[in-house]
Amino acid sequence: MLLINRPLVQFGLALLTVLALPLFLRSGILASEVLIYALIAAACNLLLGYTGLLSFGQGIFFGLGSYVAGIFLTRYGVPVWMVLIMATLLGAAVATLVGWLSIRRQGVYFVMLTLAFSQLFYFLAYTFSDLTGGDNGLMDVPRPDLGAGPMNNAWSFYIFVAVSFLVLFALMLQATQSTFGRTLIAVRDNEERAAAIGFPVKAFKTAAFAISGAVTAYGGALKAMLIGVAPLANIEHHTSEMILIMTIIGGSTSLFASVIGAAAYMILADVLSQIWPRWLLLLGLALVCVALFLQKGLWGLIEKLWVMFFQKDQSLEKKEAEH
Amino acid sequence: MSPDIALTTRGLGVTYGKFVALADMDLDIRRNSVHSIIGPNGAGKTTMFHALTGRVMPSHGQILLNGTDITKFRDDERVRQGIARSFQVTSLFPTLPVSENLRLAAQGKTPWAALAPWRMAEANRPAMATAAEVMERMNLTAVHNRPAGELSHGQQRRLEVGMAMAAKPSVILMDEPTSGMGVEDIEEMKRLIRDLGRDHTVLFIEHNMGIVMNISDTITVMRLGRKLTEGPPAAVRENPDVQSAYLGSMITGDMA
């Protein structure tokens, strides 16, 4: 395994990102958004990169998380920590259901099923407007108050997001290194053989969905607190697309790749949108380039450069050993 | 049922729509024996393997493994009951190292323990030991770190069989273990299959008559989805039906 893909190094890079963002970004909101989406893209990567499942359903869990935060913080005054746990559990539960039903089919049909579920949950949210605020969403979602008053300063909320990000990122790293994560990779590599050697493939895929959904819903709750709104847009299929695009731009060979993907997307979007209102067009172009020339994403590029500059000797040795 | 029978089928059949791929198959595979299945292409040999391993659910009949009715079991459940197989077309985890392929195959016997996202893969010592053992036996230790997809054909075939062994099955099913192998590799595989027959029950499909006639205790000849005849090599060789139906000149040829 490349040095930069080792779990401890990956965690170090995540920590570095957390420390570096405040130095380079002026907006605490943008910095928090980068971390939230980094978390969610990493959760998506667990399905896409590790299990080989292209899910258009990530927006469902994200939207659910933000609604849980919106509803229970504004209407019932439930404490923040409990709201976050509720969002996570609901995310896991719904992801289990959506995953369990979708993995009944494979390939294109699986993708279509996740897309269909994404539409289904969007219209549910739209229809039950008493609960979700419908088109308007839920307003005035408060930020957490950890004793020192609500975190009105965006940078103090950033700290809260950063700690969440680091803890969940570490847990996901651990999951990818465990027997569970290694079995997911086997399922991705050759599902038929994984079943033939005794693994109940459906249970593993469903569990991957549950973890991915739990983390994504947690991120959705954070996002609602960050911007103070739980809008209908969070559960729209556009959100699912955005999460997938971040994951693909980053690359799917390691979890930190998703952090790079999310950061690149959010920061690029921020810069481009100030220059040109049709910035999404440029982003589309960037995705086309990745799909055509950079199939392992930005992280694949970094891996290549790393080998070129730092592990040259090692790759030479390996070649010689093979001769 | 007699205790020295490991695997039994009664009236096993697989139909796809109107097409009968396998019908009325009665088998009694003796424990610790080497039992081979031969027959022309399209005789239903691989279909029967699929039915035995749960890849395809049988349309008729019954399968008993060590006295347990496993007819309704899923493929992964049958592995836990003690059936493992290798494939005719090599089916490995191509991007994963040889050692990881075998570790997974060994872990497959206790798959629910692998569901824990906090448990490290290397902590399963028995699985690691099994993987090392199989690598040694299959002469793959030197390439343990290479991705399976980069191995030579002979090495891939050995790993393919090793994957089935790693589950420590009571019955091991091998679908053309020597397919595409070079002469030296074939000798090696022949020795290995005979060796396996001592502590496992081996059921294998093979086209190489040299191997079949040499190491089988029992041969089942199949044709058009049914059993044509069955018996020890000498009897099968002399059977006129078999000679006209399938073997012809092949049987008198290579008898190494």
Boltz contact constraints between the chains, C-beta under 6 A:
constraints:
  - contact:
      token1: [A, 175]
      token2: [B, 117]
      max_distance: 6.0
  - contact:
      token1: [A, 178]
      token2: [B, 117]
      max_distance: 6.0
  - contact:
      token1: [A, 178]
      token2: [B, 119]
      max_distance: 6.0
  - contact:
      token1: [A, 179]
      token2: [B, 114]
      max_distance: 6.0
  - contact:
      token1: [A, 179]
      token2: [B, 119]
      max_distance: 6.0
  - contact:
      token1: [A, 179]
      token2: [B, 121]
      max_distance: 6.0
  - contact:
      token1: [A, 180]
      token2: [B, 115]
      max_distance: 6.0
  - contact:
      token1: [A, 180]
      token2: [B, 117]
      max_distance: 6.0
  - contact:
      token1: [A, 182]
      token2: [B, 121]
      max_distance: 6.0
  - contact:
      token1: [A, 183]
      token2: [B, 114]
      max_distance: 6.0
  - contact:
      token1: [A, 186]
      token2: [B, 93]
      max_distance: 6.0
  - contact:
      token1: [A, 186]
      token2: [B, 104]
      max_distance: 6.0
  - contact:
      token1: [A, 189]
      token2: [B, 93]
      max_distance: 6.0
  - contact:
      token1: [A, 189]
      token2: [B, 95]
      max_distance: 6.0
  - contact:
      token1: [A, 190]
      token2: [B, 93]
      max_distance: 6.0
  - contact:
      token1: [A, 193]
      token2: [B, 91]
      max_distance: 6.0
  - contact:
      token1: [A, 195]
      token2: [B, 75]
      max_distance: 6.0
  - contact:
      token1: [A, 195]
      token2: [B, 76]
      max_distance: 6.0
  - contact:
      token1: [A, 197]
      token2: [B, 105]
      max_distance: 6.0
  - contact:
      token1: [A, 197]
      token2: [B, 108]
      max_distance: 6.0
  - contact:
      token1: [A, 198]
      token2: [B, 76]
      max_distance: 6.0
  - contact:
      token1: [A, 198]
      token2: [B, 79]
      max_distance: 6.0
  - contact:
      token1: [A, 198]
      token2: [B, 108]
      max_distance: 6.0
  - contact:
      token1: [A, 198]
      token2: [B, 109]
      max_distance: 6.0
  - contact:
      token1: [A, 198]
      token2: [B, 111]
      max_distance: 6.0
  - contact:
      token1: [A, 199]
      token2: [B, 76]
      max_distance: 6.0
  - contact:
      token1: [A, 199]
      token2: [B, 108]
      max_distance: 6.0
  - contact:
      token1: [A, 199]
      token2: [B, 111]
      max_distance: 6.0
  - contact:
      token1: [A, 200]
      token2: [B, 76]
      max_distance: 6.0
  - contact:
      token1: [A, 200]
      token2: [B, 111]
      max_distance: 6.0
